[in-house]
Amino acid sequence: MPAITVKNIPDNLYKNLKLAAQVHHRSINSEIIACLERELMINKVTVRKRIENARLLRSKLINEIVDAGEIESLINMGRP
């Protein structure tokens, strides 16, 4: 299995990494691998799961009809 060395890690990043490792009961090395896997591994989601997730999100929305004018008003709210 390949090995790498990471140099010049900023102090605050190292502290956060060390804390995360403690919280997850891992070594720093294992925490780095977990972070890399989480960020770099492609999670394939099936079409069926995407549809299921979309339906779940939609079911949580308020069932009100919003017209284009209201949408534009909300978009422009607070803009100069």
Backbone as XML, in Angstrom:
<?xml version="1.0"?>
<chain id="A" units="angstrom">
  <residue number="1" name="MET">
    <atom name="N" x="0.851" y="-1.169" z="0.000"/>
    <atom name="CA" x="0.000" y="0.000" z="0.000"/>
    <atom name="C" x="0.900" y="1.235" z="0.000"/>
  </residue>
  <residue number="2" name="PRO">
    <atom name="N" x="0.613" y="2.223" z="-0.851"/>
    <atom name="CA" x="1.447" y="3.420" z="-0.910"/>
    <atom name="C" x="1.388" y="4.227" z="0.382"/>
  </residue>
  <residue number="3" name="ALA">
    <atom name="N" x="2.434" y="4.982" z="0.618"/>
    <atom name="CA" x="2.496" y="5.870" z="1.780"/>
    <atom name="C" x="2.892" y="7.258" z="1.307"/>
  </residue>
  <residue number="4" name="ILE">
    <atom name="N" x="2.377" y="8.279" z="1.996"/>
    <atom name="CA" x="2.748" y="9.648" z="1.669"/>
    <atom name="C" x="3.148" y="10.382" z="2.939"/>
  </residue>
  <residue number="5" name="THR">
    <atom name="N" x="3.893" y="11.452" z="2.760"/>
    <atom name="CA" x="4.264" y="12.328" z="3.861"/>
    <atom name="C" x="3.674" y="13.693" z="3.564"/>
  </residue>
  <residue number="6" name="VAL">
    <atom name="N" x="3.010" y="14.270" z="4.523"/>
    <atom name="CA" x="2.430" y="15.600" z="4.349"/>
    <atom name="C" x="3.263" y="16.568" z="5.174"/>
  </residue>
  <residue number="7" name="LYS">
    <atom name="N" x="3.763" y="17.605" z="4.504"/>
    <atom name="CA" x="4.624" y="18.579" z="5.176"/>
    <atom name="C" x="3.926" y="19.924" z="5.268"/>
  </residue>
  <residue number="8" name="ASN">
    <atom name="N" x="4.387" y="20.718" z="6.209"/>
    <atom name="CA" x="3.939" y="22.111" z="6.361"/>
    <atom name="C" x="2.440" y="22.239" z="6.624"/>
  </residue>
  <residue number="9" name="ILE">
    <atom name="N" x="1.916" y="21.382" z="7.466"/>
    <atom name="CA" x="0.504" y="21.469" z="7.846"/>
    <atom name="C" x="0.353" y="22.658" z="8.792"/>
  </residue>
  <residue number="10" name="PRO">
    <atom name="N" x="-0.550" y="23.585" z="8.502"/>
    <atom name="CA" x="-0.756" y="24.715" z="9.412"/>
    <atom name="C" x="-1.155" y="24.222" z="10.804"/>
  </residue>
  <residue number="11" name="ASP">
    <atom name="N" x="-0.689" y="24.933" z="11.826"/>
    <atom name="CA" x="-0.933" y="24.519" z="13.210"/>
    <atom name="C" x="-2.412" y="24.327" z="13.514"/>
  </residue>
  <residue number="12" name="ASN">
    <atom name="N" x="-3.258" y="25.278" z="13.076"/>
    <atom name="CA" x="-4.685" y="25.162" z="13.389"/>
    <atom name="C" x="-5.327" y="23.961" z="12.688"/>
  </residue>
  <residue number="13" name="LEU">
    <atom name="N" x="-4.867" y="23.650" z="11.486"/>
    <atom name="CA" x="-5.380" y="22.478" z="10.777"/>
    <atom name="C" x="-4.970" y="21.194" z="11.503"/>
  </residue>
  <residue number="14" name="TYR">
    <atom name="N" x="-3.724" y="21.153" z="11.968"/>
    <atom name="CA" x="-3.247" y="19.973" z="12.689"/>
    <atom name="C" x="-4.032" y="19.790" z="13.994"/>
  </residue>
  <residue number="15" name="LYS">
    <atom name="N" x="-4.285" y="20.892" z="14.697"/>
    <atom name="CA" x="-5.054" y="20.806" z="15.947"/>
    <atom name="C" x="-6.450" y="20.265" z="15.685"/>
  </residue>
  <residue number="16" name="ASN">
    <atom name="N" x="-7.091" y="20.759" z="14.608"/>
    <atom name="CA" x="-8.433" y="20.272" z="14.264"/>
    <atom name="C" x="-8.412" y="18.802" z="13.866"/>
  </residue>
  <residue number="17" name="LEU">
    <atom name="N" x="-7.380" y="18.411" z="13.135"/>
    <atom name="CA" x="-7.233" y="17.017" z="12.731"/>
    <atom name="C" x="-7.051" y="16.117" z="13.951"/>
  </residue>
  <residue number="18" name="LYS">
    <atom name="N" x="-6.215" y="16.565" z="14.868"/>
    <atom name="CA" x="-5.957" y="15.790" z="16.086"/>
    <atom name="C" x="-7.229" y="15.658" z="16.927"/>
  </residue>
  <residue number="19" name="LEU">
    <atom name="N" x="-7.981" y="16.756" z="17.030"/>
    <atom name="CA" x="-9.233" y="16.729" z="17.790"/>
    <atom name="C" x="-10.245" y="15.790" z="17.121"/>
  </residue>
  <residue number="20" name="ALA">
    <atom name="N" x="-10.360" y="15.876" z="15.801"/>
    <atom name="CA" x="-11.289" y="14.994" z="15.080"/>
    <atom name="C" x="-10.908" y="13.531" z="15.283"/>
  </residue>
  <residue number="21" name="ALA">
    <atom name="N" x="-9.613" y="13.247" z="15.257"/>
    <atom name="CA" x="-9.150" y="11.868" z="15.476"/>
    <atom name="C" x="-9.552" y="11.380" z="16.865"/>
  </residue>
  <residue number="22" name="GLN">
    <atom name="N" x="-9.412" y="12.241" z="17.854"/>
    <atom name="CA" x="-9.796" y="11.859" z="19.223"/>
    <atom name="C" x="-11.299" y="11.608" z="19.325"/>
  </residue>
  <residue number="23" name="VAL">
    <atom name="N" x="-12.071" y="12.508" z="18.722"/>
    <atom name="CA" x="-13.530" y="12.377" z="18.772"/>
    <atom name="C" x="-13.989" y="11.085" z="18.111"/>
  </residue>
  <residue number="24" name="HIS">
    <atom name="N" x="-13.331" y="10.715" z="17.012"/>
    <atom name="CA" x="-13.724" y="9.513" z="16.280"/>
    <atom name="C" x="-12.973" y="8.262" z="16.733"/>
  </residue>
  <residue number="25" name="HIS">
    <atom name="N" x="-12.170" y="8.406" z="17.786"/>
    <atom name="CA" x="-11.390" y="7.276" z="18.324"/>
    <atom name="C" x="-10.509" y="6.643" z="17.250"/>
  </residue>
  <residue number="26" name="ARG">
    <atom name="N" x="-9.784" y="7.510" z="16.526"/>
    <atom name="CA" x="-8.886" y="7.052" z="15.471"/>
    <atom name="C" x="-7.497" y="7.638" z="15.703"/>
  </residue>
  <residue number="27" name="SER">
    <atom name="N" x="-6.531" y="7.038" z="15.036"/>
    <atom name="CA" x="-5.206" y="7.642" z="14.992"/>
    <atom name="C" x="-5.275" y="8.821" z="14.021"/>
  </residue>
  <residue number="28" name="ILE">
    <atom name="N" x="-4.293" y="9.680" z="14.076"/>
    <atom name="CA" x="-4.261" y="10.799" z="13.138"/>
    <atom name="C" x="-4.183" y="10.270" z="11.711"/>
  </residue>
  <residue number="29" name="ASN">
    <atom name="N" x="-3.383" y="9.244" z="11.491"/>
    <atom name="CA" x="-3.275" y="8.651" z="10.161"/>
    <atom name="C" x="-4.635" y="8.149" z="9.670"/>
  </residue>
  <residue number="30" name="SER">
    <atom name="N" x="-5.357" y="7.436" z="10.530"/>
    <atom name="CA" x="-6.680" y="6.917" z="10.146"/>
    <atom name="C" x="-7.667" y="8.047" z="9.890"/>
  </residue>
  <residue number="31" name="GLU">
    <atom name="N" x="-7.550" y="9.129" z="10.658"/>
    <atom name="CA" x="-8.436" y="10.279" z="10.454"/>
    <atom name="C" x="-8.155" y="10.938" z="9.105"/>
  </residue>
  <residue number="32" name="ILE">
    <atom name="N" x="-6.881" y="11.043" z="8.739"/>
    <atom name="CA" x="-6.525" y="11.607" z="7.441"/>
    <atom name="C" x="-7.114" y="10.752" z="6.320"/>
  </residue>
  <residue number="33" name="ILE">
    <atom name="N" x="-6.994" y="9.437" z="6.444"/>
    <atom name="CA" x="-7.537" y="8.535" z="5.424"/>
    <atom name="C" x="-9.053" y="8.685" z="5.347"/>
  </residue>
  <residue number="34" name="ALA">
    <atom name="N" x="-9.723" y="8.775" z="6.494"/>
    <atom name="CA" x="-11.178" y="8.943" z="6.508"/>
    <atom name="C" x="-11.575" y="10.255" z="5.834"/>
  </residue>
  <residue number="35" name="CYS">
    <atom name="N" x="-10.839" y="11.328" z="6.106"/>
    <atom name="CA" x="-11.123" y="12.630" z="5.475"/>
    <atom name="C" x="-10.923" y="12.550" z="3.962"/>
  </residue>
  <residue number="36" name="LEU">
    <atom name="N" x="-9.844" y="11.928" z="3.541"/>
    <atom name="CA" x="-9.584" y="11.803" z="2.104"/>
    <atom name="C" x="-10.652" y="10.961" z="1.420"/>
  </residue>
  <residue number="37" name="GLU">
    <atom name="N" x="-11.048" y="9.866" z="2.055"/>
    <atom name="CA" x="-12.093" y="9.025" z="1.471"/>
    <atom name="C" x="-13.406" y="9.793" z="1.349"/>
  </residue>
  <residue number="38" name="ARG">
    <atom name="N" x="-13.757" y="10.536" z="2.399"/>
    <atom name="CA" x="-15.004" y="11.289" z="2.399"/>
    <atom name="C" x="-15.008" y="12.343" z="1.284"/>
  </residue>
  <residue number="39" name="GLU">
    <atom name="N" x="-13.879" y="12.984" z="1.050"/>
    <atom name="CA" x="-13.815" y="14.060" z="0.067"/>
    <atom name="C" x="-13.542" y="13.589" z="-1.354"/>
  </residue>
  <residue number="40" name="LEU">
    <atom name="N" x="-12.847" y="12.488" z="-1.508"/>
    <atom name="CA" x="-12.383" y="12.109" z="-2.840"/>
    <atom name="C" x="-13.080" y="10.906" z="-3.456"/>
  </residue>
  <residue number="41" name="MET">
    <atom name="N" x="-13.680" y="10.069" z="-2.645"/>
    <atom name="CA" x="-14.327" y="8.885" z="-3.189"/>
    <atom name="C" x="-15.672" y="9.278" z="-3.781"/>
  </residue>
  <residue number="42" name="ILE">
    <atom name="N" x="-15.955" y="8.779" z="-4.955"/>
    <atom name="CA" x="-17.209" y="9.087" z="-5.617"/>
    <atom name="C" x="-18.298" y="8.190" z="-5.045"/>
  </residue>
  <residue number="43" name="ASN">
    <atom name="N" x="-19.322" y="8.828" z="-4.515"/>
    <atom name="CA" x="-20.464" y="8.072" z="-4.000"/>
    <atom name="C" x="-21.496" y="7.966" z="-5.103"/>
  </residue>
  <residue number="44" name="LYS">
    <atom name="N" x="-21.652" y="6.778" z="-5.641"/>
    <atom name="CA" x="-22.632" y="6.583" z="-6.706"/>
    <atom name="C" x="-24.005" y="6.414" z="-6.073"/>
  </residue>
  <residue number="45" name="VAL">
    <atom name="N" x="-24.917" y="7.254" z="-6.523"/>
    <atom name="CA" x="-26.287" y="7.202" z="-6.032"/>
    <atom name="C" x="-27.156" y="6.750" z="-7.197"/>
  </residue>
  <residue number="46" name="THR">
    <atom name="N" x="-27.961" y="5.751" z="-6.946"/>
    <atom name="CA" x="-28.821" y="5.235" z="-8.009"/>
    <atom name="C" x="-29.907" y="6.254" z="-8.344"/>
  </residue>
  <residue number="47" name="VAL">
    <atom name="N" x="-30.437" y="6.141" z="-9.530"/>
    <atom name="CA" x="-31.520" y="7.021" z="-9.959"/>
    <atom name="C" x="-32.700" y="6.873" z="-9.006"/>
  </residue>
  <residue number="48" name="ARG">
    <atom name="N" x="-32.989" y="5.661" z="-8.624"/>
    <atom name="CA" x="-34.104" y="5.411" z="-7.704"/>
    <atom name="C" x="-33.906" y="6.141" z="-6.373"/>
  </residue>
  <residue number="49" name="LYS">
    <atom name="N" x="-32.677" y="6.134" z="-5.863"/>
    <atom name="CA" x="-32.383" y="6.816" z="-4.596"/>
    <atom name="C" x="-32.488" y="8.334" z="-4.757"/>
  </residue>
  <residue number="50" name="ARG">
    <atom name="N" x="-32.046" y="8.861" z="-5.903"/>
    <atom name="CA" x="-32.167" y="10.308" z="-6.146"/>
    <atom name="C" x="-33.630" y="10.729" z="-6.180"/>
  </residue>
  <residue number="51" name="ILE">
    <atom name="N" x="-34.450" y="9.932" z="-6.839"/>
    <atom name="CA" x="-35.878" y="10.242" z="-6.907"/>
    <atom name="C" x="-36.488" y="10.174" z="-5.512"/>
  </residue>
  <residue number="52" name="GLU">
    <atom name="N" x="-36.114" y="9.165" z="-4.758"/>
    <atom name="CA" x="-36.616" y="9.022" z="-3.393"/>
    <atom name="C" x="-36.227" y="10.239" z="-2.547"/>
  </residue>
  <residue number="53" name="ASN">
    <atom name="N" x="-34.977" y="10.679" z="-2.667"/>
    <atom name="CA" x="-34.516" y="11.850" z="-1.915"/>
    <atom name="C" x="-35.269" y="13.112" z="-2.340"/>
  </residue>
  <residue number="54" name="ALA">
    <atom name="N" x="-35.486" y="13.268" z="-3.648"/>
    <atom name="CA" x="-36.207" y="14.437" z="-4.151"/>
    <atom name="C" x="-37.644" y="14.448" z="-3.632"/>
  </residue>
  <residue number="55" name="ARG">
    <atom name="N" x="-38.284" y="13.299" z="-3.628"/>
    <atom name="CA" x="-39.663" y="13.223" z="-3.122"/>
    <atom name="C" x="-39.724" y="13.527" z="-1.631"/>
  </residue>
  <residue number="56" name="LEU">
    <atom name="N" x="-38.731" y="13.064" z="-0.895"/>
    <atom name="CA" x="-38.691" y="13.344" z="0.533"/>
    <atom name="C" x="-38.534" y="14.841" z="0.787"/>
  </residue>
  <residue number="57" name="LEU">
    <atom name="N" x="-37.622" y="15.478" z="0.060"/>
    <atom name="CA" x="-37.447" y="16.924" z="0.205"/>
    <atom name="C" x="-38.713" y="17.679" z="-0.181"/>
  </residue>
  <residue number="58" name="ARG">
    <atom name="N" x="-39.321" y="17.265" z="-1.283"/>
    <atom name="CA" x="-40.544" y="17.922" z="-1.742"/>
    <atom name="C" x="-41.654" y="17.789" z="-0.714"/>
  </residue>
  <residue number="59" name="SER">
    <atom name="N" x="-41.737" y="16.643" z="-0.054"/>
    <atom name="CA" x="-42.805" y="16.429" z="0.931"/>
    <atom name="C" x="-42.648" y="17.339" z="2.141"/>
  </residue>
  <residue number="60" name="LYS">
    <atom name="N" x="-41.441" y="17.838" z="2.370"/>
    <atom name="CA" x="-41.188" y="18.716" z="3.514"/>
    <atom name="C" x="-41.511" y="20.181" z="3.205"/>
  </residue>
  <residue number="61" name="LEU">
    <atom name="N" x="-41.729" y="20.491" z="1.927"/>
    <atom name="CA" x="-42.034" y="21.861" z="1.541"/>
    <atom name="C" x="-43.484" y="22.193" z="1.859"/>
  </residue>
  <residue number="62" name="ILE">
    <atom name="N" x="-43.727" y="23.472" z="2.058"/>
    <atom name="CA" x="-45.096" y="23.938" z="2.269"/>
    <atom name="C" x="-45.828" y="23.844" z="0.936"/>
  </residue>
  <residue number="63" name="ASN">
    <atom name="N" x="-47.019" y="23.330" z="0.981"/>
    <atom name="CA" x="-47.788" y="23.145" z="-0.251"/>
    <atom name="C" x="-48.518" y="24.433" z="-0.631"/>
  </residue>
  <residue number="64" name="GLU">
    <atom name="N" x="-47.751" y="25.450" z="-0.965"/>
    <atom name="CA" x="-48.326" y="26.705" z="-1.418"/>
    <atom name="C" x="-47.872" y="26.959" z="-2.847"/>
  </residue>
  <residue number="65" name="ILE">
    <atom name="N" x="-48.724" y="27.597" z="-3.598"/>
    <atom name="CA" x="-48.348" y="27.969" z="-4.953"/>
    <atom name="C" x="-47.686" y="29.333" z="-4.880"/>
  </residue>
  <residue number="66" name="VAL">
    <atom name="N" x="-46.499" y="29.435" z="-5.437"/>
    <atom name="CA" x="-45.752" y="30.680" z="-5.438"/>
    <atom name="C" x="-45.618" y="31.120" z="-6.888"/>
  </residue>
  <residue number="67" name="ASP">
    <atom name="N" x="-46.016" y="32.365" z="-7.159"/>
    <atom name="CA" x="-45.925" y="32.824" z="-8.545"/>
    <atom name="C" x="-44.563" y="33.455" z="-8.813"/>
  </residue>
  <residue number="68" name="ALA">
    <atom name="N" x="-44.284" y="33.704" z="-10.078"/>
    <atom name="CA" x="-42.986" y="34.230" z="-10.500"/>
    <atom name="C" x="-42.678" y="35.579" z="-9.860"/>
  </residue>
  <residue number="69" name="GLY">
    <atom name="N" x="-43.703" y="36.407" z="-9.672"/>
    <atom name="CA" x="-43.509" y="37.719" z="-9.040"/>
    <atom name="C" x="-42.997" y="37.586" z="-7.614"/>
  </residue>
  <residue number="70" name="GLU">
    <atom name="N" x="-43.575" y="36.651" z="-6.864"/>
    <atom name="CA" x="-43.124" y="36.422" z="-5.488"/>
    <atom name="C" x="-41.681" y="35.921" z="-5.461"/>
  </residue>
  <residue number="71" name="ILE">
    <atom name="N" x="-41.352" y="35.041" z="-6.389"/>
    <atom name="CA" x="-39.991" y="34.508" z="-6.462"/>
    <atom name="C" x="-39.010" y="35.636" z="-6.749"/>
  </residue>
  <residue number="72" name="GLU">
    <atom name="N" x="-39.329" y="36.478" z="-7.727"/>
    <atom name="CA" x="-38.434" y="37.589" z="-8.061"/>
    <atom name="C" x="-38.314" y="38.557" z="-6.896"/>
  </residue>
  <residue number="73" name="SER">
    <atom name="N" x="-39.413" y="38.803" z="-6.209"/>
    <atom name="CA" x="-39.391" y="39.684" z="-5.048"/>
    <atom name="C" x="-38.468" y="39.136" z="-3.954"/>
  </residue>
  <residue number="74" name="LEU">
    <atom name="N" x="-38.544" y="37.845" z="-3.717"/>
    <atom name="CA" x="-37.681" y="37.213" z="-2.716"/>
    <atom name="C" x="-36.222" y="37.231" z="-3.129"/>
  </residue>
  <residue number="75" name="ILE">
    <atom name="N" x="-35.958" y="37.035" z="-4.430"/>
    <atom name="CA" x="-34.586" y="37.065" z="-4.923"/>
    <atom name="C" x="-33.990" y="38.447" z="-4.723"/>
  </residue>
  <residue number="76" name="ASN">
    <atom name="N" x="-34.785" y="39.478" z="-5.019"/>
    <atom name="CA" x="-34.286" y="40.858" z="-4.952"/>
    <atom name="C" x="-34.309" y="41.454" z="-3.544"/>
  </residue>
  <residue number="77" name="MET">
    <atom name="N" x="-34.926" y="40.764" z="-2.602"/>
    <atom name="CA" x="-35.037" y="41.283" z="-1.252"/>
    <atom name="C" x="-33.643" y="41.498" z="-0.653"/>
  </residue>
  <residue number="78" name="GLY">
    <atom name="N" x="-33.416" y="42.676" z="-0.160"/>
    <atom name="CA" x="-32.146" y="42.973" z="0.485"/>
    <atom name="C" x="-31.025" y="43.339" z="-0.459"/>
  </residue>
  <residue number="79" name="ARG">
    <atom name="N" x="-31.293" y="43.339" z="-1.752"/>
    <atom name="CA" x="-30.256" y="43.724" z="-2.711"/>
    <atom name="C" x="-30.361" y="45.219" z="-2.968"/>
  </residue>
  <residue number="80" name="PRO">
    <atom name="N" x="-29.216" y="45.854" z="-3.194"/>
    <atom name="CA" x="-29.243" y="47.299" z="-3.465"/>
    <atom name="C" x="-29.834" y="47.622" z="-4.829"/>
  </residue>
</chain>
